[in-house]
Amino acid sequence: MKILIADDEADIRNLIKITLEENGYTVLTAQNGKEAWDIIAKHDIGLAILDVMMPVMDGFNLLRKIRESSTIPVIFLTARTDDMDKVLALGLGADDYISKPFSIAELIARVGAQLRRSNEYLSPKKQNSGNITYGHLSIDKEKCCVFKDSVPIELGAKEYKLLLHFMENPEKVFTKRQLYQAVWDEAFYYDDNTIMVHISRIRSRIEDDPQKPQYIRTIRGIGYKLHYTGEAL
């Protein structure tokens, strides 16, 4: 498994590289976004760890280019701690966001968690086979595909898992914490903004009008539920 580290700080690149290699990964490094993009174009990268503030091409623009053609897990590791930066990163398709200074042990654990989830998503198990239909939506669990009126809908891995969780439990109300723990499988970590960003992205793909949802309903003060009546809120 090849992992890319893109950061303009050599000490951080070297620390992460050495630790990941000690854990059995092959590591490639870049000191700016343009160099990182060239590496991605030439190598089969399984996961990328990106800084936001890099010369030539910053992390946000690099992520935009990655998401044009790839769903590999992307973890931001950055000194930018503003909530809006985190919301932007997740909205662009980042899978995790870690602020500097950071724990190298936690970073390695999160790398492992993202790779496990990516492998599970790309390699559906036989016990997950079958189809689910709800309203005009359907999911082919064996192929991890979502359709609306038989038209394919493109979703990221986390969005697919969130929608699958809703469709396996229609009409049930979930708190944001319950959804995070079900999809991200992290019992002791929770991010409110992460859920809101991913719900918004799902709505933008399955709803006729995301501002008047017909499927994923907001239950004020509690969370969300999947409830289709054919009428928008």
DATA-V245991 format. One record per run of one state. SS is the DSSP state (@ for helix, = for strand, . for the rest). FROM is the first residue (numbers start at 1). TO is the last residue. If there is no record, write none. Layout:
BEGIN
ss:from:to
SS:FROM:TO
SS:FROM:TO
END
This chain:
BEGIN
ss:from:to
.:1:1
=:2:6
.:7:9
@:10:22
.:23:25
=:26:30
.:31:32
@:33:42
.:43:44
=:45:50
.:51:58
@:59:67
.:68:72
=:73:78
.:79:82
@:83:92
.:93:95
=:96:99
.:100:103
@:104:122
.:123:125
@:126:128
.:129:130
=:131:134
.:135:136
=:137:140
.:141:144
=:145:148
.:149:150
=:151:153
.:154:156
@:157:168
.:169:173
=:174:175
@:176:184
.:185:191
@:192:206
.:207:209
@:210:212
.:213:215
=:216:219
.:220:222
=:223:226
.:227:233
END
